[in-house]
Amino acid sequence: MKKLSATSKWGMLVLLGVVLATGFASMEQGRALALIPPGPMCGPDILWICVVPGCPTCPDVLFGGTVCDRIEFEKETGRVCTPFPG
C-alpha cells in the first residue's frame, strides 16, 4: 500500500474536523428546538360555552377567547368551559 503524504493526512484531519463540527452544530440546533416554553400555547380565539358545575338554574355563558383567556375566566368565575359546538 502507498503511504499517505503529509498533505493527505492534513486534508483527512481537516475533513474529520468539519464533519465533527457539523454534527455537533446539528445536535445543538435540535436541542434548542426541543425547548418549548412551558404552559399552554394560547392559540386563536374560539367560542366557549361556560357553565357553573352543579347549578342547573345558573345560565350558560358564551365566552370568546384563547385557551389562556379561558383559563383565567374559569379561575375568576368558577365556571367550567368547553368549546361551543355550534
N, C-alpha and C positions, 0 to 999 in steps of 0.2 A: 504494500500500500504506500501511496505517496504521503509524505509528511506535509502538514498544513504550514503555509508560510505565516509569518508574524502578522501580516495584513489580514489574512483569512481568519486567524484567531481573534484579532481585534474586531473584525466585522461580525463574527459569531457572537462575541460578548456584547457588542452594541445591540444586535438584533435581539438577543435574550433580554437585555435591559429594557428595550422598547416593549417587548411582549409582556414582561412583568409589570411595567408601569401602566400599560393599558389595562391589564387585568385588575390591578389594584384600583385604578380610577373607576372602572365599571362597577366594581363591588361597592365602592363608597357612594356612587350615584344611586345604586339600588337601595342602599341602606337609608339614604336621605329621602328617597321617595316613599319608603315604608313608614316614615314617621308622620302619621296622620294626626292632626290635632285632636285632643280628647274632647268628648262631648258630642252632642248631636250636630249633624250638619243641617242647618235651618231650612234650606231649600226654598222653593217658591211658595207664594201664598196659596192656600187651598181653603175650602169651606168645611167647617166643622159643625157638628151638632153636639151640644153640650147639655148634660142632664145632671141633676142632683141625685146621687145614689140613695135609694130607699125613700124617696119622696115622690109619690105618684101625683100629688097635686101641684108640685112645682112645675112651672112652664119650662119647656125646652128652649134653649137659646142657640141661635145660629151665630157662628163666630167665624170671621175670615182672618187668616194669618198664617204665619210659618209654623213649623214644628216648635221652634223656640218660643214664639208668641203663645202658642197653645199651652206649653209647659208653665209659663208664667201665669196665664189666665187660670189654669187649673189650681195653681198654688194660691192665688188670690181669692178665688170664689168657692173652692171646694167641689167644683163640678168635674165631671169626667167627660172628655170629648172624644168623639170618633169621627172619621171622615164622613161627610154628608154624601149619601148615595145618589142624590138627585142631581 
